[in-house]
Amino acid sequence: QRMEFCEVIQARGNGFVNNTVFTDEAAFELYGNVNHQNLRYWSSENPYWMRDNKSQYRKKVNVWAGIIGD
């Protein structure tokens, strides 16, 4: 699907890409901690084991950025 998308975008010419906004967002914790939402834990002894994570109380900043044109 990615290759097909790239071919369609290239076929539309430079004007299409120059008028498209590419965006993304990320959350950064202020104390240098790793975003545990991106980590997965597994235990062979207990497959239902989960790490208690109180991330709702940690201070973090959400960043949203966009790129358009050249």
ABEGO torsion letter per residue (X at the ends): XAAAAAAAAAAAEAAAAAABBBBBBBBBBAAGBBBAAABBBBBAABAABBBBBBAAABBBBBBBBBBBEX
